[in-house]
Every structure is written in C-alpha cells, then in structure tokens.
Amino acid sequence: MKFIKNLIINALTAVGILIFLWLVISWADVLMHNDPITGDKQYMPGNAIVMMIGLTE
C-alpha cells in the first residue's frame, strides 16, 4: 500500500514539474517573439500562453 501511495505522489509531482516547465518555456517563447521591433509572433506549437489567451486570433 505504501508503495502505491509513493508511486502516485511521485507521479503527481513529476506531472506538476512538467506543467510548470511547459508554462515557463511558453512564457519565454512569448517574450522572445512578441517584442515591438522584431515581433514575428511565430510562437512554438503548443504554446500554453497562446492557447490560454488566444494571441493568434
């Protein structure tokens, strides 16, 4: 029982870390491609920030 509990906790922790990294990478991608001088708005596919607020509309 303890093994299953630890496995679930570790899996949830790993998923949380991956989601956090996805958000950080997406935010950095928005910052790199959204400046007023060279802002090409060519965001990476699956960008979390773009999907959440719809910047491509």
A tleap script that builds the chain and sets N, CA, C and O, in Angstrom:
source leaprc.protein.ff14SB
mol = sequence {
  NMET LYS PHE ILE LYS ASN LEU ILE ILE ASN
  ALA LEU THR ALA VAL GLY ILE LEU ILE PHE
  LEU TRP LEU VAL ILE SER TRP ALA ASP VAL
  LEU MET HIE ASN ASP PRO ILE THR GLY ASP
  LYS GLN TYR MET PRO GLY ASN ALA ILE VAL
  MET MET ILE GLY LEU THR CGLU
}
set mol.1.N position { 0.826 -1.198 0.000 }
set mol.1.CA position { 0.000 0.000 0.000 }
set mol.1.C position { 0.871 1.264 0.000 }
set mol.1.O position { 0.584 2.233 -0.703 }
set mol.2.N position { 1.932 1.228 0.798 }
set mol.2.CA position { 2.818 2.387 0.873 }
set mol.2.C position { 3.512 2.633 -0.467 }
set mol.2.O position { 3.737 3.779 -0.856 }
set mol.3.N position { 3.853 1.538 -1.177 }
set mol.3.CA position { 4.488 1.656 -2.481 }
set mol.3.C position { 3.569 2.369 -3.476 }
set mol.3.O position { 4.014 3.240 -4.224 }
set mol.4.N position { 2.310 2.004 -3.480 }
set mol.4.CA position { 1.349 2.626 -4.408 }
set mol.4.C position { 1.160 4.096 -4.066 }
set mol.4.O position { 1.096 4.938 -4.961 }
set mol.5.N position { 1.072 4.408 -2.790 }
set mol.5.CA position { 0.921 5.804 -2.366 }
set mol.5.C position { 2.127 6.630 -2.801 }
set mol.5.O position { 1.963 7.735 -3.319 }
set mol.6.N position { 3.334 6.110 -2.597 }
set mol.6.CA position { 4.546 6.827 -3.021 }
set mol.6.C position { 4.610 6.963 -4.533 }
set mol.6.O position { 5.043 7.993 -5.048 }
set mol.7.N position { 4.181 5.933 -5.243 }
set mol.7.CA position { 4.167 5.981 -6.700 }
set mol.7.C position { 3.227 7.070 -7.207 }
set mol.7.O position { 3.576 7.811 -8.126 }
set mol.8.N position { 2.059 7.171 -6.626 }
set mol.8.CA position { 1.086 8.202 -7.018 }
set mol.8.C position { 1.618 9.587 -6.694 }
set mol.8.O position { 1.511 10.497 -7.516 }
set mol.9.N position { 2.181 9.759 -5.524 }
set mol.9.CA position { 2.732 11.058 -5.130 }
set mol.9.C position { 3.867 11.464 -6.063 }
set mol.9.O position { 3.932 12.618 -6.488 }
set mol.10.N position { 4.757 10.539 -6.385 }
set mol.10.CA position { 5.869 10.831 -7.284 }
set mol.10.C position { 5.384 11.139 -8.692 }
set mol.10.O position { 5.929 12.020 -9.357 }
set mol.11.N position { 4.367 10.422 -9.153 }
set mol.11.CA position { 3.814 10.692 -10.485 }
set mol.11.C position { 3.178 12.077 -10.538 }
set mol.11.O position { 3.386 12.812 -11.504 }
set mol.12.N position { 2.416 12.439 -9.530 }
set mol.12.CA position { 1.793 13.769 -9.486 }
set mol.12.C position { 2.839 14.879 -9.389 }
set mol.12.O position { 2.678 15.945 -9.984 }
set mol.13.N position { 3.896 14.627 -8.649 }
set mol.13.CA position { 4.982 15.601 -8.550 }
set mol.13.C position { 5.653 15.788 -9.903 }
set mol.13.O position { 5.933 16.917 -10.307 }
set mol.14.N position { 5.910 14.694 -10.603 }
set mol.14.CA position { 6.539 14.777 -11.924 }
set mol.14.C position { 5.640 15.513 -12.912 }
set mol.14.O position { 6.125 16.326 -13.698 }
set mol.15.N position { 4.355 15.243 -12.882 }
set mol.15.CA position { 3.415 15.936 -13.773 }
set mol.15.C position { 3.374 17.426 -13.447 }
set mol.15.O position { 3.344 18.256 -14.355 }
set mol.16.N position { 3.373 17.765 -12.182 }
set mol.16.CA position { 3.382 19.171 -11.782 }
set mol.16.C position { 4.630 19.900 -12.250 }
set mol.16.O position { 4.553 21.039 -12.710 }
set mol.17.N position { 5.766 19.253 -12.134 }
set mol.17.CA position { 7.027 19.853 -12.589 }
set mol.17.C position { 7.006 20.041 -14.101 }
set mol.17.O position { 7.442 21.078 -14.602 }
set mol.18.N position { 6.505 19.049 -14.831 }
set mol.18.CA position { 6.435 19.158 -16.289 }
set mol.18.C position { 5.499 20.286 -16.733 }
set mol.18.O position { 5.808 21.013 -17.676 }
set mol.19.N position { 4.368 20.429 -16.062 }
set mol.19.CA position { 3.439 21.525 -16.392 }
set mol.19.C position { 4.094 22.868 -16.097 }
set mol.19.O position { 3.963 23.804 -16.886 }
set mol.20.N position { 4.787 22.973 -14.986 }
set mol.20.CA position { 5.475 24.216 -14.653 }
set mol.20.C position { 6.532 24.557 -15.701 }
set mol.20.O position { 6.638 25.710 -16.120 }
set mol.21.N position { 7.316 23.563 -16.126 }
set mol.21.CA position { 8.329 23.793 -17.160 }
set mol.21.C position { 7.693 24.205 -18.485 }
set mol.21.O position { 8.224 25.073 -19.177 }
set mol.22.N position { 6.571 23.600 -18.847 }
set mol.22.CA position { 5.850 23.953 -20.067 }
set mol.22.C position { 5.405 25.417 -20.018 }
set mol.22.O position { 5.518 26.138 -21.009 }
set mol.23.N position { 4.904 25.847 -18.869 }
set mol.23.CA position { 4.480 27.240 -18.723 }
set mol.23.C position { 5.664 28.207 -18.799 }
set mol.23.O position { 5.562 29.262 -19.425 }
set mol.24.N position { 6.778 27.856 -18.170 }
set mol.24.CA position { 7.962 28.723 -18.201 }
set mol.24.C position { 8.520 28.826 -19.619 }
set mol.24.O position { 8.854 29.918 -20.078 }
set mol.25.N position { 8.619 27.705 -20.306 }
set mol.25.CA position { 9.136 27.717 -21.680 }
set mol.25.C position { 8.190 28.487 -22.594 }
set mol.25.O position { 8.643 29.232 -23.463 }
set mol.26.N position { 6.892 28.319 -22.408 }
set mol.26.CA position { 5.914 29.044 -23.218 }
set mol.26.C position { 6.015 30.548 -22.970 }
set mol.26.O position { 5.940 31.337 -23.912 }
set mol.27.N position { 6.182 30.942 -21.727 }
set mol.27.CA position { 6.297 32.361 -21.407 }
set mol.27.C position { 7.567 32.955 -22.035 }
set mol.27.O position { 7.537 34.062 -22.573 }
set mol.28.N position { 8.663 32.227 -21.964 }
set mol.28.CA position { 9.907 32.698 -22.594 }
set mol.28.C position { 9.734 32.815 -24.105 }
set mol.28.O position { 10.258 33.747 -24.713 }
set mol.29.N position { 9.013 31.891 -24.712 }
set mol.29.CA position { 8.754 31.938 -26.151 }
set mol.29.C position { 7.925 33.175 -26.517 }
set mol.29.O position { 8.199 33.831 -27.522 }
set mol.30.N position { 6.928 33.487 -25.715 }
set mol.30.CA position { 6.124 34.689 -25.959 }
set mol.30.C position { 6.993 35.935 -25.832 }
set mol.30.O position { 6.884 36.847 -26.652 }
set mol.31.N position { 7.844 35.986 -24.827 }
set mol.31.CA position { 8.712 37.152 -24.655 }
set mol.31.C position { 9.687 37.314 -25.816 }
set mol.31.O position { 9.999 38.439 -26.204 }
set mol.32.N position { 10.173 36.205 -26.374 }
set mol.32.CA position { 11.131 36.279 -27.479 }
set mol.32.C position { 10.479 36.707 -28.794 }
set mol.32.O position { 11.130 37.345 -29.622 }
set mol.33.N position { 9.213 36.369 -28.997 }
set mol.33.CA position { 8.577 36.602 -30.288 }
set mol.33.C position { 7.529 37.710 -30.265 }
set mol.33.O position { 6.800 37.870 -31.244 }
set mol.34.N position { 7.431 38.463 -29.206 }
set mol.34.CA position { 6.362 39.444 -29.099 }
set mol.34.C position { 6.888 40.853 -28.824 }
set mol.34.O position { 6.169 41.674 -28.255 }
set mol.35.N position { 8.127 41.147 -29.218 }
set mol.35.CA position { 8.649 42.485 -28.970 }
set mol.35.C position { 8.202 43.417 -30.105 }
set mol.35.O position { 7.884 42.940 -31.194 }
set mol.36.N position { 8.173 44.716 -29.874 }
set mol.36.CA position { 7.646 45.653 -30.878 }
set mol.36.C position { 8.544 45.829 -32.097 }
set mol.36.O position { 8.055 46.280 -33.133 }
set mol.37.N position { 9.822 45.500 -32.028 }
set mol.37.CA position { 10.730 45.736 -33.149 }
set mol.37.C position { 10.750 44.536 -34.094 }
set mol.37.O position { 10.473 44.679 -35.285 }
set mol.38.N position { 11.070 43.377 -33.577 }
set mol.38.CA position { 11.162 42.181 -34.422 }
set mol.38.C position { 10.102 41.156 -34.063 }
set mol.38.O position { 10.304 39.963 -34.290 }
set mol.39.N position { 9.007 41.577 -33.523 }
set mol.39.CA position { 7.965 40.644 -33.078 }
set mol.39.C position { 7.301 39.933 -34.228 }
set mol.39.O position { 6.380 40.468 -34.845 }
set mol.40.N position { 7.759 38.726 -34.525 }
set mol.40.CA position { 7.213 37.988 -35.647 }
set mol.40.C position { 6.000 37.143 -35.268 }
set mol.40.O position { 5.315 36.605 -36.138 }
set mol.41.N position { 5.740 37.031 -33.979 }
set mol.41.CA position { 4.617 36.256 -33.459 }
set mol.41.C position { 4.603 34.818 -33.986 }
set mol.41.O position { 3.535 34.243 -34.197 }
set mol.42.N position { 5.778 34.244 -34.195 }
set mol.42.CA position { 5.906 32.841 -34.616 }
set mol.42.C position { 6.146 31.984 -33.372 }
set mol.42.O position { 7.264 31.539 -33.113 }
set mol.43.N position { 5.085 31.765 -32.617 }
set mol.43.CA position { 5.192 31.016 -31.374 }
set mol.43.C position { 5.337 29.527 -31.651 }
set mol.43.O position { 4.927 29.036 -32.703 }
set mol.44.N position { 5.928 28.811 -30.693 }
set mol.44.CA position { 6.101 27.367 -30.841 }
set mol.44.C position { 4.731 26.690 -30.806 }
set mol.44.O position { 3.809 27.180 -30.153 }
set mol.45.N position { 4.602 25.575 -31.503 }
set mol.45.CA position { 3.340 24.825 -31.432 }
set mol.45.C position { 3.101 24.343 -30.002 }
set mol.45.O position { 4.026 23.884 -29.333 }
set mol.46.N position { 1.880 24.449 -29.549 }
set mol.46.CA position { 1.550 24.003 -28.200 }
set mol.46.C position { 1.925 24.996 -27.119 }
set mol.46.O position { 2.036 24.618 -25.952 }
set mol.47.N position { 2.123 26.258 -27.477 }
set mol.47.CA position { 2.473 27.278 -26.504 }
set mol.47.C position { 1.293 27.479 -25.547 }
set mol.47.O position { 0.189 27.818 -25.974 }
set mol.48.N position { 1.535 27.269 -24.264 }
set mol.48.CA position { 0.468 27.332 -23.266 }
set mol.48.C position { -0.128 28.729 -23.157 }
set mol.48.O position { -1.342 28.871 -23.015 }
set mol.49.N position { 0.698 29.749 -23.221 }
set mol.49.CA position { 0.213 31.122 -23.070 }
set mol.49.C position { -0.682 31.486 -24.249 }
set mol.49.O position { -1.735 32.097 -24.069 }
set mol.50.N position { -0.264 31.111 -25.453 }
set mol.50.CA position { -1.062 31.385 -26.646 }
set mol.50.C position { -2.381 30.650 -26.585 }
set mol.50.O position { -3.420 31.209 -26.935 }
set mol.51.N position { -2.355 29.410 -26.146 }
set mol.51.CA position { -3.591 28.630 -26.058 }
set mol.51.C position { -4.523 29.197 -24.991 }
set mol.51.O position { -5.742 29.154 -25.158 }
set mol.52.N position { -3.972 29.728 -23.895 }
set mol.52.CA position { -4.821 30.237 -22.820 }
set mol.52.C position { -5.478 31.564 -23.170 }
set mol.52.O position { -6.641 31.777 -22.826 }
set mol.53.N position { -4.768 32.458 -23.841 }
set mol.53.CA position { -5.328 33.782 -24.067 }
set mol.53.C position { -5.605 34.081 -25.532 }
set mol.53.O position { -6.109 35.158 -25.850 }
set mol.54.N position { -5.292 33.168 -26.422 }
set mol.54.CA position { -5.616 33.328 -27.828 }
set mol.54.C position { -4.898 34.478 -28.514 }
set mol.54.O position { -5.555 35.326 -29.118 }
set mol.55.N position { -3.585 34.536 -28.443 }
set mol.55.CA position { -2.831 35.612 -29.064 }
set mol.55.C position { -2.816 35.538 -30.589 }
set mol.55.O position { -2.535 36.540 -31.246 }
set mol.56.N position { -3.108 34.391 -31.154 }
set mol.56.CA position { -3.020 34.227 -32.602 }
set mol.56.C position { -4.297 34.636 -33.318 }
set mol.56.O position { -4.353 34.560 -34.545 }
set mol.57.N position { -5.306 35.061 -32.606 }
set mol.57.CA position { -6.564 35.460 -33.246 }
set mol.57.C position { -6.446 36.810 -33.891 }
set mol.57.O position { -7.412 37.301 -34.476 }
savepdb mol mol.pdb
quit
